[in-house]
Amino acid sequence: MTEEPMTLSVPEVAKALGVGLQSVYRAIQEKRLPALRVGTKPKLRVPRVAVERLMDDPGAWQRGEG
């Protein structure tokens, strides 16, 4: 049994949503998509649930409801 990770990297989010990396980084910067900085060399991680919400309701991307 494999568990899916609770967070995704920016490239994983871009691929899942079918958008470019810069779109994801911009959405994070504009607080339209939540992200965490984790690790000793901080990396951005996006909660999987936020990506799933955007996939269920694409309009949420514009409204900042990730």
mmJSON file of the N, C-alpha and C atoms, coordinates in Angstrom:
{"data_MODEL":{"atom_site":{
"group_PDB":["ATOM","ATOM","ATOM","ATOM","ATOM","ATOM","ATOM","ATOM","ATOM","ATOM","ATOM","ATOM","ATOM","ATOM","ATOM","ATOM","ATOM","ATOM","ATOM","ATOM","ATOM","ATOM","ATOM","ATOM","ATOM","ATOM","ATOM","ATOM","ATOM","ATOM","ATOM","ATOM","ATOM","ATOM","ATOM","ATOM","ATOM","ATOM","ATOM","ATOM","ATOM","ATOM","ATOM","ATOM","ATOM","ATOM","ATOM","ATOM","ATOM","ATOM","ATOM","ATOM","ATOM","ATOM","ATOM","ATOM","ATOM","ATOM","ATOM","ATOM","ATOM","ATOM","ATOM","ATOM","ATOM","ATOM","ATOM","ATOM","ATOM","ATOM","ATOM","ATOM","ATOM","ATOM","ATOM","ATOM","ATOM","ATOM","ATOM","ATOM","ATOM","ATOM","ATOM","ATOM","ATOM","ATOM","ATOM","ATOM","ATOM","ATOM","ATOM","ATOM","ATOM","ATOM","ATOM","ATOM","ATOM","ATOM","ATOM","ATOM","ATOM","ATOM","ATOM","ATOM","ATOM","ATOM","ATOM","ATOM","ATOM","ATOM","ATOM","ATOM","ATOM","ATOM","ATOM","ATOM","ATOM","ATOM","ATOM","ATOM","ATOM","ATOM","ATOM","ATOM","ATOM","ATOM","ATOM","ATOM","ATOM","ATOM","ATOM","ATOM","ATOM","ATOM","ATOM","ATOM","ATOM","ATOM","ATOM","ATOM","ATOM","ATOM","ATOM","ATOM","ATOM","ATOM","ATOM","ATOM","ATOM","ATOM","ATOM","ATOM","ATOM","ATOM","ATOM","ATOM","ATOM","ATOM","ATOM","ATOM","ATOM","ATOM","ATOM","ATOM","ATOM","ATOM","ATOM","ATOM","ATOM","ATOM","ATOM","ATOM","ATOM","ATOM","ATOM","ATOM","ATOM","ATOM","ATOM","ATOM","ATOM","ATOM","ATOM","ATOM","ATOM","ATOM","ATOM","ATOM","ATOM","ATOM","ATOM","ATOM","ATOM","ATOM","ATOM","ATOM","ATOM","ATOM"],
"id":[1,2,3,4,5,6,7,8,9,10,11,12,13,14,15,16,17,18,19,20,21,22,23,24,25,26,27,28,29,30,31,32,33,34,35,36,37,38,39,40,41,42,43,44,45,46,47,48,49,50,51,52,53,54,55,56,57,58,59,60,61,62,63,64,65,66,67,68,69,70,71,72,73,74,75,76,77,78,79,80,81,82,83,84,85,86,87,88,89,90,91,92,93,94,95,96,97,98,99,100,101,102,103,104,105,106,107,108,109,110,111,112,113,114,115,116,117,118,119,120,121,122,123,124,125,126,127,128,129,130,131,132,133,134,135,136,137,138,139,140,141,142,143,144,145,146,147,148,149,150,151,152,153,154,155,156,157,158,159,160,161,162,163,164,165,166,167,168,169,170,171,172,173,174,175,176,177,178,179,180,181,182,183,184,185,186,187,188,189,190,191,192,193,194,195,196,197,198],
"type_symbol":["N","C","C","N","C","C","N","C","C","N","C","C","N","C","C","N","C","C","N","C","C","N","C","C","N","C","C","N","C","C","N","C","C","N","C","C","N","C","C","N","C","C","N","C","C","N","C","C","N","C","C","N","C","C","N","C","C","N","C","C","N","C","C","N","C","C","N","C","C","N","C","C","N","C","C","N","C","C","N","C","C","N","C","C","N","C","C","N","C","C","N","C","C","N","C","C","N","C","C","N","C","C","N","C","C","N","C","C","N","C","C","N","C","C","N","C","C","N","C","C","N","C","C","N","C","C","N","C","C","N","C","C","N","C","C","N","C","C","N","C","C","N","C","C","N","C","C","N","C","C","N","C","C","N","C","C","N","C","C","N","C","C","N","C","C","N","C","C","N","C","C","N","C","C","N","C","C","N","C","C","N","C","C","N","C","C","N","C","C","N","C","C","N","C","C","N","C","C"],
"label_atom_id":["N","CA","C","N","CA","C","N","CA","C","N","CA","C","N","CA","C","N","CA","C","N","CA","C","N","CA","C","N","CA","C","N","CA","C","N","CA","C","N","CA","C","N","CA","C","N","CA","C","N","CA","C","N","CA","C","N","CA","C","N","CA","C","N","CA","C","N","CA","C","N","CA","C","N","CA","C","N","CA","C","N","CA","C","N","CA","C","N","CA","C","N","CA","C","N","CA","C","N","CA","C","N","CA","C","N","CA","C","N","CA","C","N","CA","C","N","CA","C","N","CA","C","N","CA","C","N","CA","C","N","CA","C","N","CA","C","N","CA","C","N","CA","C","N","CA","C","N","CA","C","N","CA","C","N","CA","C","N","CA","C","N","CA","C","N","CA","C","N","CA","C","N","CA","C","N","CA","C","N","CA","C","N","CA","C","N","CA","C","N","CA","C","N","CA","C","N","CA","C","N","CA","C","N","CA","C","N","CA","C","N","CA","C","N","CA","C","N","CA","C","N","CA","C","N","CA","C","N","CA","C"],
"label_alt_id":[null,null,null,null,null,null,null,null,null,null,null,null,null,null,null,null,null,null,null,null,null,null,null,null,null,null,null,null,null,null,null,null,null,null,null,null,null,null,null,null,null,null,null,null,null,null,null,null,null,null,null,null,null,null,null,null,null,null,null,null,null,null,null,null,null,null,null,null,null,null,null,null,null,null,null,null,null,null,null,null,null,null,null,null,null,null,null,null,null,null,null,null,null,null,null,null,null,null,null,null,null,null,null,null,null,null,null,null,null,null,null,null,null,null,null,null,null,null,null,null,null,null,null,null,null,null,null,null,null,null,null,null,null,null,null,null,null,null,null,null,null,null,null,null,null,null,null,null,null,null,null,null,null,null,null,null,null,null,null,null,null,null,null,null,null,null,null,null,null,null,null,null,null,null,null,null,null,null,null,null,null,null,null,null,null,null,null,null,null,null,null,null,null,null,null,null,null,null],
"label_comp_id":["MET","MET","MET","THR","THR","THR","GLU","GLU","GLU","GLU","GLU","GLU","PRO","PRO","PRO","MET","MET","MET","THR","THR","THR","LEU","LEU","LEU","SER","SER","SER","VAL","VAL","VAL","PRO","PRO","PRO","GLU","GLU","GLU","VAL","VAL","VAL","ALA","ALA","ALA","LYS","LYS","LYS","ALA","ALA","ALA","LEU","LEU","LEU","GLY","GLY","GLY","VAL","VAL","VAL","GLY","GLY","GLY","LEU","LEU","LEU","GLN","GLN","GLN","SER","SER","SER","VAL","VAL","VAL","TYR","TYR","TYR","ARG","ARG","ARG","ALA","ALA","ALA","ILE","ILE","ILE","GLN","GLN","GLN","GLU","GLU","GLU","LYS","LYS","LYS","ARG","ARG","ARG","LEU","LEU","LEU","PRO","PRO","PRO","ALA","ALA","ALA","LEU","LEU","LEU","ARG","ARG","ARG","VAL","VAL","VAL","GLY","GLY","GLY","THR","THR","THR","LYS","LYS","LYS","PRO","PRO","PRO","LYS","LYS","LYS","LEU","LEU","LEU","ARG","ARG","ARG","VAL","VAL","VAL","PRO","PRO","PRO","ARG","ARG","ARG","VAL","VAL","VAL","ALA","ALA","ALA","VAL","VAL","VAL","GLU","GLU","GLU","ARG","ARG","ARG","LEU","LEU","LEU","MET","MET","MET","ASP","ASP","ASP","ASP","ASP","ASP","PRO","PRO","PRO","GLY","GLY","GLY","ALA","ALA","ALA","TRP","TRP","TRP","GLN","GLN","GLN","ARG","ARG","ARG","GLY","GLY","GLY","GLU","GLU","GLU","GLY","GLY","GLY"],
"label_asym_id":["A","A","A","A","A","A","A","A","A","A","A","A","A","A","A","A","A","A","A","A","A","A","A","A","A","A","A","A","A","A","A","A","A","A","A","A","A","A","A","A","A","A","A","A","A","A","A","A","A","A","A","A","A","A","A","A","A","A","A","A","A","A","A","A","A","A","A","A","A","A","A","A","A","A","A","A","A","A","A","A","A","A","A","A","A","A","A","A","A","A","A","A","A","A","A","A","A","A","A","A","A","A","A","A","A","A","A","A","A","A","A","A","A","A","A","A","A","A","A","A","A","A","A","A","A","A","A","A","A","A","A","A","A","A","A","A","A","A","A","A","A","A","A","A","A","A","A","A","A","A","A","A","A","A","A","A","A","A","A","A","A","A","A","A","A","A","A","A","A","A","A","A","A","A","A","A","A","A","A","A","A","A","A","A","A","A","A","A","A","A","A","A","A","A","A","A","A","A"],
"label_entity_id":["1","1","1","1","1","1","1","1","1","1","1","1","1","1","1","1","1","1","1","1","1","1","1","1","1","1","1","1","1","1","1","1","1","1","1","1","1","1","1","1","1","1","1","1","1","1","1","1","1","1","1","1","1","1","1","1","1","1","1","1","1","1","1","1","1","1","1","1","1","1","1","1","1","1","1","1","1","1","1","1","1","1","1","1","1","1","1","1","1","1","1","1","1","1","1","1","1","1","1","1","1","1","1","1","1","1","1","1","1","1","1","1","1","1","1","1","1","1","1","1","1","1","1","1","1","1","1","1","1","1","1","1","1","1","1","1","1","1","1","1","1","1","1","1","1","1","1","1","1","1","1","1","1","1","1","1","1","1","1","1","1","1","1","1","1","1","1","1","1","1","1","1","1","1","1","1","1","1","1","1","1","1","1","1","1","1","1","1","1","1","1","1","1","1","1","1","1","1"],
"label_seq_id":[1,1,1,2,2,2,3,3,3,4,4,4,5,5,5,6,6,6,7,7,7,8,8,8,9,9,9,10,10,10,11,11,11,12,12,12,13,13,13,14,14,14,15,15,15,16,16,16,17,17,17,18,18,18,19,19,19,20,20,20,21,21,21,22,22,22,23,23,23,24,24,24,25,25,25,26,26,26,27,27,27,28,28,28,29,29,29,30,30,30,31,31,31,32,32,32,33,33,33,34,34,34,35,35,35,36,36,36,37,37,37,38,38,38,39,39,39,40,40,40,41,41,41,42,42,42,43,43,43,44,44,44,45,45,45,46,46,46,47,47,47,48,48,48,49,49,49,50,50,50,51,51,51,52,52,52,53,53,53,54,54,54,55,55,55,56,56,56,57,57,57,58,58,58,59,59,59,60,60,60,61,61,61,62,62,62,63,63,63,64,64,64,65,65,65,66,66,66],
"pdbx_PDB_ins_code":[null,null,null,null,null,null,null,null,null,null,null,null,null,null,null,null,null,null,null,null,null,null,null,null,null,null,null,null,null,null,null,null,null,null,null,null,null,null,null,null,null,null,null,null,null,null,null,null,null,null,null,null,null,null,null,null,null,null,null,null,null,null,null,null,null,null,null,null,null,null,null,null,null,null,null,null,null,null,null,null,null,null,null,null,null,null,null,null,null,null,null,null,null,null,null,null,null,null,null,null,null,null,null,null,null,null,null,null,null,null,null,null,null,null,null,null,null,null,null,null,null,null,null,null,null,null,null,null,null,null,null,null,null,null,null,null,null,null,null,null,null,null,null,null,null,null,null,null,null,null,null,null,null,null,null,null,null,null,null,null,null,null,null,null,null,null,null,null,null,null,null,null,null,null,null,null,null,null,null,null,null,null,null,null,null,null,null,null,null,null,null,null,null,null,null,null,null,null],
"Cartn_x":[0.851,0.0,0.897,0.666,1.44,0.528,1.011,0.262,0.765,-0.145,0.255,0.747,1.778,2.29,1.236,1.325,0.353,0.651,1.88,2.246,2.866,2.852,3.419,4.447,5.425,6.393,5.748,6.371,5.837,5.759,6.787,6.652,5.516,5.294,4.19,2.844,2.728,1.486,1.245,2.289,2.152,1.68,2.271,1.88,0.436,0.063,-1.299,-2.348,-2.036,-2.997,-2.889,-1.833,-1.647,-1.278,-0.474,-0.03,1.489,2.088,3.528,3.981,5.274,5.856,5.628,5.811,5.65,4.232,3.247,1.854,1.667,2.295,2.186,2.912,4.144,4.888,4.132,3.526,2.773,1.552,0.854,-0.323,0.067,1.218,1.693,2.03,2.757,3.154,1.935,0.909,-0.303,-1.284,-0.867,-1.674,-2.968,-2.943,-4.083,-3.933,-2.745,-2.456,-1.568,-1.987,-1.181,0.076,1.137,2.38,3.136,3.928,4.761,6.213,7.079,8.521,9.033,9.612,10.068,11.494,12.147,13.49,14.572,15.803,16.932,17.302,17.114,17.209,15.764,15.088,13.639,13.16,12.217,11.564,10.081,9.448,8.015,7.282,6.325,5.456,4.026,3.174,1.77,0.927,0.014,-0.846,-1.654,-1.629,-2.37,-3.847,-4.424,-5.847,-6.143,-5.212,-5.415,-5.453,-4.58,-4.555,-5.833,-6.273,-7.507,-8.705,-8.744,-9.845,-9.841,-8.653,-8.56,-8.987,-8.696,-9.1,-10.607,-11.217,-12.663,-13.407,-12.78,-13.408,-12.356,-12.128,-11.082,-11.244,-12.445,-12.657,-12.04,-11.761,-11.144,-9.748,-9.092,-7.746,-7.806,-8.789,-8.924,-9.382,-10.195,-10.72,-9.751,-8.667,-7.705,-8.205,-8.972,-9.545,-8.879,-7.561,-6.839,-6.759],
"Cartn_y":[-1.183,0.0,1.247,2.128,3.362,4.539,5.379,6.591,7.719,8.543,9.703,10.773,11.538,12.582,13.665,14.299,15.345,16.651,16.808,18.026,17.674,18.654,18.496,19.585,19.285,20.301,21.216,22.345,23.276,22.604,21.882,21.206,20.176,19.478,18.513,19.221,20.373,21.152,21.643,22.173,22.677,21.569,20.399,19.271,18.849,18.76,18.338,19.305,20.609,21.621,21.966,21.496,21.792,23.24,23.809,25.198,25.234,26.379,26.529,26.782,26.59,26.82,28.249,29.215,30.617,30.925,30.267,30.468,29.999,28.88,28.362,29.289,29.691,30.598,31.915,32.43,33.685,33.506,32.397,32.14,32.033,31.439,31.349,32.742,33.512,34.859,35.746,35.599,36.407,35.823,34.775,34.126,33.519,33.128,32.43,30.925,30.51,29.099,29.009,28.253,28.165,27.331,27.686,26.931,27.007,25.993,25.919,25.921,26.522,26.431,25.395,24.32,23.232,22.833,22.242,21.712,22.679,22.155,22.985,23.958,23.543,24.458,24.656,25.675,25.784,25.57,24.662,24.365,24.613,25.098,25.315,23.998,23.748,22.571,23.055,22.52,22.922,21.771,22.061,20.992,20.333,19.015,18.256,18.644,18.867,19.2,20.504,21.461,22.718,22.466,21.604,21.267,20.526,19.612,18.873,19.812,20.806,21.784,22.549,22.936,23.666,22.797,21.516,20.611,20.402,20.422,20.265,21.526,22.696,23.989,24.921,24.839,25.652,27.157,27.63,29.052,29.487,28.54,28.858,29.439,29.071,29.595,31.104,31.634,33.088,33.769,33.075,33.664,33.539,32.788,32.614,31.704,30.691,29.781,28.415,28.398,27.123,26.444],
"Cartn_z":[0.0,0.0,0.0,-0.943,-0.998,-0.697,0.162,0.491,-0.379,-0.852,-1.625,-0.663,-1.059,-0.179,0.049,1.2,1.544,0.829,0.329,-0.382,-1.728,-2.623,-3.957,-4.204,-5.038,-5.449,-6.486,-6.742,-7.743,-9.119,-9.578,-10.874,-10.904,-9.796,-9.734,-9.828,-9.173,-9.227,-10.645,-11.28,-12.648,-13.585,-13.452,-14.299,-14.039,-12.765,-12.406,-12.924,-12.882,-13.294,-14.776,-15.42,-16.832,-17.098,-16.2,-16.346,-16.231,-16.52,-16.416,-14.99,-14.786,-13.466,-13.003,-13.898,-13.515,-13.065,-13.657,-13.221,-11.788,-11.451,-10.084,-9.112,-9.459,-8.579,-8.387,-9.451,-9.356,-8.454,-8.614,-7.777,-6.307,-6.033,-4.648,-4.13,-4.939,-4.526,-4.28,-5.115,-4.985,-3.979,-3.289,-2.246,-2.798,-4.089,-4.678,-4.532,-4.097,-3.877,-2.637,-1.627,-0.407,-0.634,0.062,-0.036,1.277,1.522,2.716,2.286,3.093,2.876,3.864,3.342,4.217,3.894,4.856,4.682,5.102,5.142,5.521,4.409,3.159,2.023,1.59,2.12,1.941,0.503,0.399,-0.865,-0.681,-1.73,-1.67,-1.866,-1.018,-1.135,-1.039,-1.895,-1.954,-1.414,-0.493,0.029,-1.093,-1.118,-2.133,-2.144,-0.974,-0.899,-1.651,-1.633,-2.356,-3.858,-4.339,-5.763,-6.148,-5.3,-5.581,-5.646,-4.771,-4.818,-6.129,-6.579,-7.843,-9.016,-8.948,-10.02,-10.024,-8.85,-8.744,-9.157,-8.931,-9.233,-9.824,-11.144,-11.769,-11.527,-11.304,-11.025,-9.723,-8.852,-7.561,-7.757,-8.847,-9.165,-9.26,-9.956,-10.118,-8.833,-8.064,-6.823,-5.661,-5.829,-4.747,-3.659,-4.032,-3.041,-3.068,-3.261,-3.32,-1.998],
"occupancy":[1.0,1.0,1.0,1.0,1.0,1.0,1.0,1.0,1.0,1.0,1.0,1.0,1.0,1.0,1.0,1.0,1.0,1.0,1.0,1.0,1.0,1.0,1.0,1.0,1.0,1.0,1.0,1.0,1.0,1.0,1.0,1.0,1.0,1.0,1.0,1.0,1.0,1.0,1.0,1.0,1.0,1.0,1.0,1.0,1.0,1.0,1.0,1.0,1.0,1.0,1.0,1.0,1.0,1.0,1.0,1.0,1.0,1.0,1.0,1.0,1.0,1.0,1.0,1.0,1.0,1.0,1.0,1.0,1.0,1.0,1.0,1.0,1.0,1.0,1.0,1.0,1.0,1.0,1.0,1.0,1.0,1.0,1.0,1.0,1.0,1.0,1.0,1.0,1.0,1.0,1.0,1.0,1.0,1.0,1.0,1.0,1.0,1.0,1.0,1.0,1.0,1.0,1.0,1.0,1.0,1.0,1.0,1.0,1.0,1.0,1.0,1.0,1.0,1.0,1.0,1.0,1.0,1.0,1.0,1.0,1.0,1.0,1.0,1.0,1.0,1.0,1.0,1.0,1.0,1.0,1.0,1.0,1.0,1.0,1.0,1.0,1.0,1.0,1.0,1.0,1.0,1.0,1.0,1.0,1.0,1.0,1.0,1.0,1.0,1.0,1.0,1.0,1.0,1.0,1.0,1.0,1.0,1.0,1.0,1.0,1.0,1.0,1.0,1.0,1.0,1.0,1.0,1.0,1.0,1.0,1.0,1.0,1.0,1.0,1.0,1.0,1.0,1.0,1.0,1.0,1.0,1.0,1.0,1.0,1.0,1.0,1.0,1.0,1.0,1.0,1.0,1.0,1.0,1.0,1.0,1.0,1.0,1.0],
"B_iso_or_equiv":[0.0,0.0,0.0,0.0,0.0,0.0,0.0,0.0,0.0,0.0,0.0,0.0,0.0,0.0,0.0,0.0,0.0,0.0,0.0,0.0,0.0,0.0,0.0,0.0,0.0,0.0,0.0,0.0,0.0,0.0,0.0,0.0,0.0,0.0,0.0,0.0,0.0,0.0,0.0,0.0,0.0,0.0,0.0,0.0,0.0,0.0,0.0,0.0,0.0,0.0,0.0,0.0,0.0,0.0,0.0,0.0,0.0,0.0,0.0,0.0,0.0,0.0,0.0,0.0,0.0,0.0,0.0,0.0,0.0,0.0,0.0,0.0,0.0,0.0,0.0,0.0,0.0,0.0,0.0,0.0,0.0,0.0,0.0,0.0,0.0,0.0,0.0,0.0,0.0,0.0,0.0,0.0,0.0,0.0,0.0,0.0,0.0,0.0,0.0,0.0,0.0,0.0,0.0,0.0,0.0,0.0,0.0,0.0,0.0,0.0,0.0,0.0,0.0,0.0,0.0,0.0,0.0,0.0,0.0,0.0,0.0,0.0,0.0,0.0,0.0,0.0,0.0,0.0,0.0,0.0,0.0,0.0,0.0,0.0,0.0,0.0,0.0,0.0,0.0,0.0,0.0,0.0,0.0,0.0,0.0,0.0,0.0,0.0,0.0,0.0,0.0,0.0,0.0,0.0,0.0,0.0,0.0,0.0,0.0,0.0,0.0,0.0,0.0,0.0,0.0,0.0,0.0,0.0,0.0,0.0,0.0,0.0,0.0,0.0,0.0,0.0,0.0,0.0,0.0,0.0,0.0,0.0,0.0,0.0,0.0,0.0,0.0,0.0,0.0,0.0,0.0,0.0,0.0,0.0,0.0,0.0,0.0,0.0],
"pdbx_formal_charge":[null,null,null,null,null,null,null,null,null,null,null,null,null,null,null,null,null,null,null,null,null,null,null,null,null,null,null,null,null,null,null,null,null,null,null,null,null,null,null,null,null,null,null,null,null,null,null,null,null,null,null,null,null,null,null,null,null,null,null,null,null,null,null,null,null,null,null,null,null,null,null,null,null,null,null,null,null,null,null,null,null,null,null,null,null,null,null,null,null,null,null,null,null,null,null,null,null,null,null,null,null,null,null,null,null,null,null,null,null,null,null,null,null,null,null,null,null,null,null,null,null,null,null,null,null,null,null,null,null,null,null,null,null,null,null,null,null,null,null,null,null,null,null,null,null,null,null,null,null,null,null,null,null,null,null,null,null,null,null,null,null,null,null,null,null,null,null,null,null,null,null,null,null,null,null,null,null,null,null,null,null,null,null,null,null,null,null,null,null,null,null,null,null,null,null,null,null,null],
"auth_seq_id":[1,1,1,2,2,2,3,3,3,4,4,4,5,5,5,6,6,6,7,7,7,8,8,8,9,9,9,10,10,10,11,11,11,12,12,12,13,13,13,14,14,14,15,15,15,16,16,16,17,17,17,18,18,18,19,19,19,20,20,20,21,21,21,22,22,22,23,23,23,24,24,24,25,25,25,26,26,26,27,27,27,28,28,28,29,29,29,30,30,30,31,31,31,32,32,32,33,33,33,34,34,34,35,35,35,36,36,36,37,37,37,38,38,38,39,39,39,40,40,40,41,41,41,42,42,42,43,43,43,44,44,44,45,45,45,46,46,46,47,47,47,48,48,48,49,49,49,50,50,50,51,51,51,52,52,52,53,53,53,54,54,54,55,55,55,56,56,56,57,57,57,58,58,58,59,59,59,60,60,60,61,61,61,62,62,62,63,63,63,64,64,64,65,65,65,66,66,66],
"auth_comp_id":["MET","MET","MET","THR","THR","THR","GLU","GLU","GLU","GLU","GLU","GLU","PRO","PRO","PRO","MET","MET","MET","THR","THR","THR","LEU","LEU","LEU","SER","SER","SER","VAL","VAL","VAL","PRO","PRO","PRO","GLU","GLU","GLU","VAL","VAL","VAL","ALA","ALA","ALA","LYS","LYS","LYS","ALA","ALA","ALA","LEU","LEU","LEU","GLY","GLY","GLY","VAL","VAL","VAL","GLY","GLY","GLY","LEU","LEU","LEU","GLN","GLN","GLN","SER","SER","SER","VAL","VAL","VAL","TYR","TYR","TYR","ARG","ARG","ARG","ALA","ALA","ALA","ILE","ILE","ILE","GLN","GLN","GLN","GLU","GLU","GLU","LYS","LYS","LYS","ARG","ARG","ARG","LEU","LEU","LEU","PRO","PRO","PRO","ALA","ALA","ALA","LEU","LEU","LEU","ARG","ARG","ARG","VAL","VAL","VAL","GLY","GLY","GLY","THR","THR","THR","LYS","LYS","LYS","PRO","PRO","PRO","LYS","LYS","LYS","LEU","LEU","LEU","ARG","ARG","ARG","VAL","VAL","VAL","PRO","PRO","PRO","ARG","ARG","ARG","VAL","VAL","VAL","ALA","ALA","ALA","VAL","VAL","VAL","GLU","GLU","GLU","ARG","ARG","ARG","LEU","LEU","LEU","MET","MET","MET","ASP","ASP","ASP","ASP","ASP","ASP","PRO","PRO","PRO","GLY","GLY","GLY","ALA","ALA","ALA","TRP","TRP","TRP","GLN","GLN","GLN","ARG","ARG","ARG","GLY","GLY","GLY","GLU","GLU","GLU","GLY","GLY","GLY"],
"auth_asym_id":["A","A","A","A","A","A","A","A","A","A","A","A","A","A","A","A","A","A","A","A","A","A","A","A","A","A","A","A","A","A","A","A","A","A","A","A","A","A","A","A","A","A","A","A","A","A","A","A","A","A","A","A","A","A","A","A","A","A","A","A","A","A","A","A","A","A","A","A","A","A","A","A","A","A","A","A","A","A","A","A","A","A","A","A","A","A","A","A","A","A","A","A","A","A","A","A","A","A","A","A","A","A","A","A","A","A","A","A","A","A","A","A","A","A","A","A","A","A","A","A","A","A","A","A","A","A","A","A","A","A","A","A","A","A","A","A","A","A","A","A","A","A","A","A","A","A","A","A","A","A","A","A","A","A","A","A","A","A","A","A","A","A","A","A","A","A","A","A","A","A","A","A","A","A","A","A","A","A","A","A","A","A","A","A","A","A","A","A","A","A","A","A","A","A","A","A","A","A"],
"auth_atom_id":["N","CA","C","N","CA","C","N","CA","C","N","CA","C","N","CA","C","N","CA","C","N","CA","C","N","CA","C","N","CA","C","N","CA","C","N","CA","C","N","CA","C","N","CA","C","N","CA","C","N","CA","C","N","CA","C","N","CA","C","N","CA","C","N","CA","C","N","CA","C","N","CA","C","N","CA","C","N","CA","C","N","CA","C","N","CA","C","N","CA","C","N","CA","C","N","CA","C","N","CA","C","N","CA","C","N","CA","C","N","CA","C","N","CA","C","N","CA","C","N","CA","C","N","CA","C","N","CA","C","N","CA","C","N","CA","C","N","CA","C","N","CA","C","N","CA","C","N","CA","C","N","CA","C","N","CA","C","N","CA","C","N","CA","C","N","CA","C","N","CA","C","N","CA","C","N","CA","C","N","CA","C","N","CA","C","N","CA","C","N","CA","C","N","CA","C","N","CA","C","N","CA","C","N","CA","C","N","CA","C","N","CA","C","N","CA","C","N","CA","C","N","CA","C","N","CA","C","N","CA","C"],
"pdbx_PDB_model_num":[1,1,1,1,1,1,1,1,1,1,1,1,1,1,1,1,1,1,1,1,1,1,1,1,1,1,1,1,1,1,1,1,1,1,1,1,1,1,1,1,1,1,1,1,1,1,1,1,1,1,1,1,1,1,1,1,1,1,1,1,1,1,1,1,1,1,1,1,1,1,1,1,1,1,1,1,1,1,1,1,1,1,1,1,1,1,1,1,1,1,1,1,1,1,1,1,1,1,1,1,1,1,1,1,1,1,1,1,1,1,1,1,1,1,1,1,1,1,1,1,1,1,1,1,1,1,1,1,1,1,1,1,1,1,1,1,1,1,1,1,1,1,1,1,1,1,1,1,1,1,1,1,1,1,1,1,1,1,1,1,1,1,1,1,1,1,1,1,1,1,1,1,1,1,1,1,1,1,1,1,1,1,1,1,1,1,1,1,1,1,1,1,1,1,1,1,1,1]
}}}
